């Protein structure tokens, strides 16, 4: 029925109807593309935020281990001198404070509160470990260092490092999830 009516129209009206149909089709495709691009843009921004958080957490973990725990162990083994260890540990503490603040700044208020509650006890212990090592560095007592290394360093630093590793794994999983969403959006668009 439609094809008979279409044929009965003069050529000008047929062309107008075809042009309108194509314009509507192009409009629908354009709007769909804009929606997909907007969604992809938001997902990419979120993905970048998750990756940035993971990078900061990994840096914190690396620095606490290599610039604090490993340096304390080197001092204990006698492969590092007090002055060098003191400088490195003080720099590590300063970097830790700065990096931890940077990480918290990347979080929403709700996430920041959750992380602060989760890490509170572990942060207190880690700060006690930093304080103790810096105090030992002022005293330069080999006997006190041995007691601290045998009894306290792992007890004070391990809870933070363990929680941090779990947080890194969680961040990686979130980033992978956002990447999957982004991949799905770009697949539909392409």
WOLIN-V575492 format. One line per field, one symbol per residue. ss: DSSP state (a for helix, b for strand, c for the rest). A space follows every 10 residues. Layout:
ss=???
This chain:
ss=caaaaaaacc aaaaaaaaaa aaaaaaaaaa aaaaaaaaaa aaaaaaaaaa aaaaaaaaaa aaaaaaaaaa aaaaaaaccc caaaaaaaaa aaaaaaaaaa aaaaacccaa aaaaaaaaaa aaaaaaaaaa aaaaaaaaac caaaaaaaaa acaaaaaaaa aaaaaaaaaa aaaaaaaaaa aaaaaaaaac
